[in-house]
Each structure stands twice: as C-alpha cells, then as structure tokens.
Amino acid sequence: MSAFDFDAVVVGAGAVGLACGYALARRGLATVVLEAGPRIGEGVSARNSEVVHGGLYYPTGSLKARLCVQGRRALYPFLQSHGVAFDRCGKLVVFNGPEELARLDGILAQARTNDVEGMAILTAAQVRALEPDLQCDAALVSPESGVFDSHGYMLALEGEIEARGGAVALSTPFEGAEPLPGGGWKVRAGGAEPTSLTAVRLVTAPGLDAQAVAARIAGFPSGTIPKAHYGKGVYFRLSGRAPFARLVYPPPIHGALGTHYRRDLGGQAVFGPDLQFVDAPDYSVDPARAADFAAYIRKFWPALPKDALQPDYAGIRPKLHGPDEPQPDFRIDGPEAHGLEGLVALFGIESPGLTSSLAIGEEVAGRLGL
C-alpha cells in the first residue's frame, strides 16, 4: 500500500482542472480534485463563449496552437460518447475593407501551418449563399469550429474521475502545500472540516487564483510567478431570431479574438466578448455598452435592429499581459521552471483553454512523466 493518501491532487475544478484530473485518473492514479466553491465550473469556465475553437490564429510552435488543435480533435468524440450537446456549425471569419482584407492571407497561412482542417477562402457571393444577411468583402471558413454545452462537459469529466475511483472535493479550498523530505507533497485544505493530505504529485489549475495558489506553495520561487491581469469581457443577447447558423468572427484584435456572434444551443444569438482590463474581477454589464456593440456588429450585420441588444453576462480572463503588452502563451510550468519535483502549475489558461482542456490534461500528465 502506498504511503501517500493520493497519487495526485489537482487544485481547481473548472474545465482544465477536471481535464487534468481525468488524464491522471485514466492512467490509474488515485486522484482528488480540490474545489474552493460549492459546485464545479463556477469560475472562468462558467462565463465563456462555449466555442470549440479551430486553432487558426496562434503562433507557430506555441502551446496554444498545438493544444487547441489536439484538444479540439479529442473534444468532439468525447462529447459524442458522453451524450453532451454540441453543434459543429463552422465559423466564418469575415473581412470588410482594405485594412482587414490585407490580413486574410496571413490568417489563412497561420491556420494551415497550425494544421487546421478544411480552411478555405470564400467570396462575398459565396458567403451570402450560406448566410444571406452577412455583410463582408471576403471570409475564411473554418468548418471544424462549433459550440457545446461546457457544463455538461465538466459533469462528464467529473463522472469519469469518479468512475475511476477518484474524487472531486467541493467547498474544499487549497490552503497551502509543502514538499515532503522523501518526495511528494503535504497539502492543506480548508472548508468546514479542514484537513491535510499527502500526494505524490500536485497540479494547480485554479484559473484566476493561479498566482495566489502558487504563492502558497512552500519553496515556489516568487520570481517565476507571473503577474496577474484581469481581462473582462461582456456579452449581449439579441432579442428576436438568430440571424446566422454559423459562428461569425471579425479578424482578431490585440489580446483577444474580438467581439463575435454565436447561436447558442438554445437557438439564441449572443454577441461578445469585448476586452476591458480591470483591476479586480467585476461581473457587471453596463447596458450603455450596447451602443458600441451595435456599431461593431453592424460592420458585418447592417440589419441589426435598433435596441435589440440586451445585457447578458460578463466573464474574466486570467491574462498574463496588460493592455499594451504582447499576448503570451499558456504557462504550464513543471520542475524545469520552478525546481519542485512532482508539481505542475498552470498560469494564464484563457482562450482557447476550454477547447484545449483535454490536450492540456495530457500535456500535464506528460510533464509529470506519465
């Protein structure tokens, strides 16, 4: 019998933490996922677009490029086999005017370098044949993009962990950890019944709390913990019929993919998110922002009715860059980064983290030598 309580402890029961727990549990490891909140997936994972990203834009050789494509290819079969709703509706990246058109070939080339399947250029007439109300001079089509039930997905991951003898411990915040002299970890957990437990391996994937969690690990070098930035994005819902069957995206903006359109699984149209850097998480939606949204949307949908946008919800992205800084890659830090054996710490897992989650779990397992 092992001298440890668990083979692995994962901190955070959002989509990425649960996917890490699943990757470890399916390798036969006794795994527990610690979640501070009373339910799974109530942080970053609860406030996103539920989009399955193709992997078009990310820099060559980056973790985002590789893990997004790998994660997407794994995600659809997982959803199908677990009865989780999805719609592989495809995506149109629309270009209007000379400035945007000048970016088309570069985005297409990057998508093909990233091995994104089925990419093609569409003329304005071809776009209108697919989506008659969509205005553009040209578009790129990504047939592998889609939308899905992210909460159903997380429930399926939780079920897989439990079916393999693992556990998801809710209302059990991570309080700290320290390396044991002979290897492994002592982990302190809070909640109604505070406890400590031991594990061979420790993975931290707590989204917005990544920096705070790393700072509570004894021996974690503070100089390797990246500064946290909060990227707020708000969404507006359309009153009335959804105008398009496919996802519609403008070219990406600095630091994000831009305010886009999706038809959710309930058949309603949602626009967002935008990007505003804030000092602390703030989930309010200012109704006055509808005017800016409307002006942006009318570039590709001139027929947007007046006063048809209703405030919906907001999300916060755990960014590793500020407003005027280049957007960095995911941080998946193993011992080579922080010098602590048996620990993998994740930072800055924003979009396309949800799409990439199954591949991130596999990557984490690999970094642990599994």
Residue pairs with C-beta under 8 A, 6 or more apart in sequence:
2 30
2 200
3 198
4 184
4 198
4 199
4 200
5 197
5 198
5 199
6 29
6 30
6 31
6 32
6 197
6 198
6 199
6 200
7 24
7 29
7 30
7 31
7 199
7 200
7 201
8 21
8 24
8 29
8 30
8 31
8 32
8 199
8 200
8 201
8 202
8 203
8 368
9 31
9 32
9 33
9 34
9 185
9 187
9 197
9 199
9 201
9 202
9 203
10 17
10 20
10 21
10 24
10 31
10 32
10 33
10 34
10 203
10 204
10 205
11 17
11 33
11 34
11 174
11 202
11 203
11 204
11 205
11 206
11 213
12 33
12 34
12 35
12 43
12 204
12 205
12 206
12 207
12 209
12 213
13 21
13 33
13 34
13 35
13 37
13 40
13 41
13 154
13 158
13 168
13 170
14 40
14 41
14 43
14 44
14 45
14 154
14 205
14 206
14 207
15 41
15 45
15 150
15 153
15 154
15 157
15 353
15 354
15 357
16 45
16 205
16 207
16 346
16 349
16 353
16 354
16 357
16 360
16 361
17 33
17 35
17 203
17 205
17 206
18 33
18 40
18 41
18 154
18 157
18 158
18 161
18 168
18 357
19 157
19 357
19 358
19 360
19 361
20 203
20 205
20 360
20 361
20 364
20 365
21 31
21 32
21 33
21 157
21 161
21 166
21 168
21 361
22 157
22 160
22 161
22 358
22 361
23 358
23 361
23 362
23 364
23 365
24 31
24 166
24 201
24 203
24 361
24 364
24 365
24 368
24 370
25 31
25 160
25 161
25 164
25 165
25 166
26 160
26 164
27 365
27 370
28 164
29 166
29 201
29 370
30 165
30 166
31 161
31 164
31 166
31 167
32 166
32 167
32 168
32 169
32 197
32 199
33 161
33 166
33 167
33 168
33 169
34 169
34 172
34 173
34 174
34 187
34 189
35 168
35 169
35 170
35 171
35 172
36 171
36 172
36 173
36 174
36 206
36 209
37 43
37 170
37 171
38 170
38 171
39 170
40 154
40 155
40 158
40 168
40 170
41 150
41 151
41 154
43 206
43 207
43 208
44 207
44 208
44 315
44 316
44 317
44 318
44 349
44 350
44 353
45 150
45 154
45 207
45 354
46 150
46 151
46 315
47 283
47 313
47 314
47 315
47 316
48 150
48 315
48 351
48 354
49 147
49 235
49 260
49 262
49 270
49 272
49 273
49 351
50 147
50 148
50 149
50 150
50 262
50 264
50 265
50 354
51 145
51 146
51 147
51 247
51 262
51 354
51 355
52 72
52 75
52 76
52 86
52 88
52 144
52 145
52 146
52 147
52 148
52 355
53 68
53 72
53 145
53 351
53 352
53 355
54 68
54 69
54 72
54 91
54 111
54 116
54 119
54 142
54 144
54 145
55 64
55 65
55 68
55 69
55 72
55 111
55 114
55 115
55 116
55 352
55 355
56 93
56 107
56 110
56 111
56 114
56 116
56 119
56 140
56 142
57 107
57 110
57 111
57 252
57 257
58 64
58 65
58 68
58 110
58 114
58 352
59 65
59 110
59 329
60 110
60 113
60 114
62 329
62 330
63 329
63 330
63 332
63 363
64 329
64 330
64 352
64 356
65 114
66 359
67 330
67 352
67 356
67 359
67 360
67 363
68 114
68 352
68 355
68 356
68 359
69 114
69 115
69 116
70 356
70 358
70 359
70 362
71 352
71 355
71 356
71 357
71 358
71 359
71 360
72 144
72 355
72 356
74 358
74 359
75 148
75 153
75 355
75 357
75 358
76 86
76 88
76 146
78 84
78 153
78 156
78 358
79 85
79 86
79 148
79 149
79 153
79 156
80 86
82 152
82 153
82 156
82 159
84 148
84 149
84 152
84 153
84 156
85 148
85 149
85 152
85 265
86 146
86 147
86 148
86 149
86 265
87 146
87 147
87 148
87 263
87 265
88 143
88 144
88 145
88 146
89 145
89 146
89 147
89 245
89 246
89 247
89 263
90 141
90 142
90 143
90 144
90 145
90 146
90 246
90 247
91 141
91 142
91 145
91 246
91 247
91 248
91 249
92 122
92 127
92 130
92 131
92 134
92 136
92 139
92 140
92 141
92 142
92 246
92 247
92 248
92 249
93 107
93 139
93 140
93 141
93 142
93 249
93 250
93 251
94 127
94 134
94 135
94 136
94 138
94 139
94 248
94 249
94 250
94 300
95 101
95 103
95 104
95 136
95 137
95 138
95 139
95 140
95 251
96 135
96 136
96 137
96 250
96 299
96 300
97 137
100 137
100 250
100 251
101 137
101 138
103 251
104 121
104 138
104 140
107 140
107 251
108 119
108 121
108 140
111 119
111 140
111 142
112 119
116 142
116 144
117 143
117 144
118 141
118 142
118 143
118 144
119 140
119 141
119 142
120 140
120 141
121 138
121 139
121 140
122 130
122 138
122 139
122 140
122 141
123 138
124 136
124 137
124 138
124 139
126 139
127 134
127 136
127 138
127 139
128 134
130 246
131 243
131 244
131 245
131 246
131 248
133 243
133 244
133 301
133 303
134 243
134 244
134 248
134 300
134 301
135 299
135 300
135 301
135 302
136 300
145 247
146 247
147 247
147 262
147 263
147 264
147 265
148 265
149 265
150 354
158 168
161 167
161 168
162 168
169 189
171 191
171 192
172 189
172 190
172 191
173 189
173 190
173 191
174 187
174 188
174 189
174 190
174 204
174 206
174 213
174 216
175 188
175 189
175 190
175 194
175 216
176 187
176 188
176 216
176 217
176 218
177 185
177 186
177 187
177 188
177 202
177 216
177 217
177 218
178 185
178 186
178 217
178 218
178 219
179 185
179 186
179 218
179 219
179 340
179 341
179 342
180 186
180 198
183 200
183 341
183 342
184 198
184 199
184 200
184 201
184 342
185 198
185 199
185 200
185 201
185 202
185 342
185 343
186 196
186 197
186 198
187 196
187 197
187 198
187 199
187 202
188 194
188 195
188 196
189 195
189 196
189 197
200 342
201 342
201 343
201 344
201 368
202 217
202 342
202 343
202 344
203 343
203 344
203 345
203 346
203 364
203 368
204 210
204 213
204 214
204 217
204 343
204 344
204 345
204 346
205 346
205 349
205 364
206 212
206 213
207 318
207 349
208 228
208 230
208 281
208 316
208 318
210 228
210 318
210 345
210 346
210 347
210 348
210 349
211 225
211 226
211 227
211 228
211 347
213 345
214 220
214 225
214 345
214 347
215 222
215 225
217 340
217 343
217 345
219 339
219 340
220 338
220 340
220 343
220 345
221 338
221 339
224 333
224 337
224 338
225 347
226 320
226 331
226 347
226 348
227 320
228 318
228 319
228 320
229 277
229 318
229 319
229 320
229 321
229 322
230 277
230 278
230 279
230 280
230 281
230 316
230 317
230 318
230 319
231 255
231 256
231 275
231 276
231 277
231 278
231 316
231 317
231 318
231 319
231 350
232 273
232 275
232 276
232 277
232 278
232 281
232 282
232 314
232 315
232 316
232 317
233 256
233 272
233 273
233 274
233 275
233 276
233 314
233 315
233 316
233 317
234 272
234 273
234 274
234 276
234 285
234 286
234 289
234 311
234 312
234 313
234 314
235 270
235 271
235 272
235 273
235 285
235 312
235 313
235 314
235 315
236 270
236 271
236 272
236 285
236 289
236 290
236 293
236 309
236 310
236 311
236 312
237 268
237 269
237 270
237 271
237 309
237 310
237 311
237 312
238 268
238 269
238 270
238 271
238 308
238 309
238 310
239 305
239 308
239 309
239 310
240 269
240 305
240 308
241 269
242 263
242 267
242 268
242 269
243 261
243 269
243 301
243 303
244 261
244 263
244 269
244 301
245 263
247 260
247 261
247 262
248 260
248 261
248 300
248 301
249 257
249 258
249 260
249 261
250 258
250 259
250 260
250 296
250 299
250 300
251 258
252 258
253 275
254 327
255 275
255 319
255 321
255 323
255 327
256 273
256 274
256 275
256 317
256 351
257 351
259 271
259 272
259 273
259 274
259 293
259 296
259 297
260 271
260 272
261 269
261 270
261 271
261 297
261 300
261 301
262 269
262 270
263 269
263 270
264 270
270 312
271 293
271 297
271 309
272 293
272 312
273 314
273 315
274 289
274 292
274 293
277 319
277 322
277 323
278 316
281 316
282 314
282 316
283 313
283 314
283 315
283 316
284 314
285 311
285 312
285 313
285 314
286 311
287 311
289 311
290 307
290 309
290 310
290 311
293 309
294 304
294 309
297 304
297 309
298 304
317 350
317 351
318 347
318 348
318 349
318 350
319 327
319 348
319 350
320 328
320 331
320 347
320 348
321 327
321 328
328 348
329 348
330 346
330 347
330 348
330 349
330 353
330 356
330 360
331 345
331 346
331 347
331 348
332 344
332 346
332 360
332 363
332 364
332 367
333 344
333 345
333 346
333 347
334 343
334 344
334 367
334 368
335 341
335 342
335 343
337 345
338 345
342 368
344 364
344 367
344 368
346 360
346 364
349 360
353 360
